[in-house]
Amino acid sequence: MKKSFYVIPLSFIAHLLIINITLYILTPITFNTVFSIIYFNVTWFMITYAIDFYPTARRESFNVNLKSFFTLFILFGLVYFTSFAFLKPYPYSWQYLFMVFMVICALLTLFRIFFYWSRNFIRSNKITYTRAVVIGRDKNLKKLRRIFDIPEYGYKYMGYFDNSKSNSPTYLGSIERSFNYIFENNVEEVYCLASRLSKDEIKHLMNIADNSFKKIKIIPDNKELFSRAMSIELYDAVPVLNLRASPLDLDYANLIKRIFDILFALMVIICVLSWLIPLVFILMKLDSKGPLFFKQKRHGVNKNTFWCYKFRSMTKNKDSDTVMATKNDMRITKLGRILRKTSIDELPQFFNVLKGDMSIVGPRPHMEVHTKQYETSVDKYLVRHFLKPGITGLAQVKGYRGEIIHKSDIVNRVRYDIFYMEKWSILLDIQIIILTVTNIFKNEEKAY
């Protein structure tokens, strides 16, 4: 059965009804004018169109597009609060307006939950489904079968065609036989494995699909070069396989992350470091000789070198740029142990964030000597240098911070850093920051 073409329009209308009815009931003074009605509806349309919110993939689940959903709330929130900022006198308090906005967000979220639940229910019970066949057989066939067998995706797998005969119950015959089968059996989606088809066969299948109103999809012969972050990009009409794609490759994502970094860093510098620096300076002078700050050359994004700042936690020594701190390290001062245990020694790196050398969240920057050591001994180590280094990171909150005792410590650190790069979102950054703060109070084993 063909999928409904009314899902997106109905979702759009449902969202507008939620917004309009909520505003009409809770803010009647300002929502009774034609201007207000037009303003909120038009801006909702413009925002959703700008971020391409409604076109969704068939295999999209509730959790897949949460970043766009969160972005939509932020942008519409700016529009919402701006609309009331120009009204004088203010008909409602800001606390009340915030409550109304949260009601809208909650109702939209509930509708999203209901939408995906009902869609999964319909597909799981085979009320609607998409008939699919595969042309060709290679290692990708098993992976496609796993996708087709997920009830929530709504596929009905008919079988596959290949010139190599098989006793499999899903084998439908030779590739040539597929030409008539597609046309005669109401097949809606055709998946072609490029490794098993000639150029002429693919062209012929494309013509059949186009002339019989079928969708054809080509699985490229990528020589088994798979990665979680793999994506296909078009350079004019040339398909290019990007094996190391990241959400941060997008300009708007980098802009969002940079704005977040600047605002967060300014808040910490003004609210914390403004009084903490003089206090640490006095305590440090009473504890040991030496400067307040310690700076060290470390490798950042694209392996560029920068000066990384910290509160000094050790006595002056010749090994500070080559040897990491170890448990019961004699170089660490009494005050330094407290600073390191609470991670206060890292706070001056918020100045690095303002300068643009670092981010709040990202792979921890390593000393130059360690980069030279690990880039040849640890697989994929240099991938972490595609991002700006961070004051904290996913690896650190997962327990891989500080001293590297076993090789597995640095291997797992790199693994988490790469996972962060591939799965970045502003929500993930916030989660890591919260975990970093809570870990300070958990007496971490490697916090020394």
C-alpha positions, 0 to 999 in steps of 0.5 A: 500500500502506498504511504499517505501524502497527507502526513506532513500537511496534517502535522503542520495543521495540528501544530498550528492548532496547538499554538493558536488554541493555546495562545487564544485561551491563555493570552486572549488580550494579545491574541485577538488581533489579526496581526497577532494571528498572522504573526505567529502562524507565518513565523512558524511556517518560516522557521519550520521551512528554514530548518527543513523540519517537516520532510522526514525519512521513513525510518525516522524514529522519535529520537532521530530528529530531536535536535531539529525539534529543540532548535525549533523550540529555541527559534520560536521561543525568540519569536514568541517573547519578542512579540510581547517585548514591544507591548506597553504596558505589558499585559502579562508578567514574564513568568506567566508568558514563560509558563504559556510557552512551556505549555505550548512546548509540552503539547507539541512534544505530546503530539510528537509522541502520539504521532510516532506511537500511532505511526508505529502501531499502524505499521507494526499491524501491517495496516500500511506498508511498502513493498520492496525488492532487492536486485543483486546479492552481496554483504549489504543484502543481510543488512537491508534484510535487518532493516526490512524486518523492523515492523515500525519501518513499515516494509514488506520484503518481497525477496531478491533477484540475482544471477547466482541461483540460490535455494533461499525462500526469498530468492525470486530469480535472475536479474533479468526476471526482475524487469517484469516482476517489478511491473507486475507485482505492485513493487513500490521500492527497488533497492539495487546493489551496484556491485552486482549490476552492470551499468546497462542493467541499472539504466534499464531498471531506472527506466522501468521504475520511472515508467511504472511509478516505482522508486529505485534506490542504489546501494553504492559499491563502497568496498565495505568501507563502512563507518557510523558517520558515513554519508554521501555528498553531491559535488554538482552531479558527482556522488562523494562518499564522506567516511568521517562526516560530523554534525559540526561540519555544518556552519550553523552547528559551529555557530551555535556551538561557538555562541554557546561557548562564548556565553557560558565562558563569560558567565563563568569568568564574570561569576566565578573567576572574578573572585576566585582568581584573587583568592587562589592567588593569595592561597598559592603565595602562602603555599608555594613559590611560583606564578599563579598560572601555568601555561603549556603548549598543546595540540588543538584543532587540526594539530595547531599548537596553542598555549593552554592555561591552568592554575599552577598545581605543581612546584616548578620542575623540568618534567612538567611538559613531558610527564603527566601527573601520577597518583601521589605525585611529589611535584603536586603542592598541597593547594594543587591537590585540592585544585586538581581534585575539584578540577578548579585548576582547569578553570582558566581554560575558559579564557582559552575558550574566549580566545577560540583555541578551545571549546567548553566540550570536546576532546581533551588537549594533550601535550605535544610529546604525547601526540607524537607518541600516540599518533603512531601507536593508537589507531585513529588517534588523530581523528580527535584533532578534527575538533577543537579541544574541550575543557571537559569531554565525553571520555572524561565523564565516562571515566577516562580522564587524567593519567594513562596507565594502560593502553586501553585508557587512551584507546577508549578515550579516542573511541569516545572522542570520535563518538562525540564528534559523530554524534554532537548536539548542543543537548549532548554538550549540556549533558556532559557539562552536567555530568562533569559538575556532578562527578566533582562531588563523586570523589573520582578515582583518577582525579589527582 
